[in-house]
Amino acid sequence: MTINNLCAIISVVMDRPVLLLNANYAPLHVCNTRRAMGLLILGKAEIILNGRGVIRTASLALPRPSILRLSFMVHCPRPRVKLSKKEILRRDDYTCQYCGRQGARMTIDHVTPKRLQGAHDWHNLVTACPACNRRKGGATAAKARMKLASQPHEPKATANYLFGRYLKQNQEWSNFIKGW
């Protein structure tokens, strides 16, 4: 085994996701193993679930955590889903809101165009296939005689929405995420 292969393996191990819980067991964040080990060593967190073995150093053998709980309560504002193309596509399930076509190559459309003072926010952005986006052009949906399948809205930032994408690789997290 070469040094490069060994470094690549270490990098993969240290970048695995770890669920970080608040002191009241509410899901707070997903960090990498490197950050989780730092929290453990500093005494800021405790291991709730260790299903990944150990990390060995020259003088220590430390458990590699899957779920950590902070030792103190962190009061943070109510989480919100960040407005991004990825999140709009995810909210609309990669489905064109005009014709219903699904696919990976979707675009984002302003229901009320920006040139007509349409806002760049959750309530004015929808997923559209390239054909519908070209057809609608710079007009409003009503003027282009196109109907929306559903009204755009800001998705609720539930724990399942925020951390659910990690559940396929980390089934042991489901009890902590589904409850919130």
Helices and strands as residue ranges (DSSP letters): H 3-14, E 17-21, E 27-32, H 33-41, E 45-49, E 54-56, E 61-63, E 67-70, H 85-91, E 107-110, G 114-116, E 125-128, H 130-136, H 159-163, G 164-166, G 171-173, H 174-178
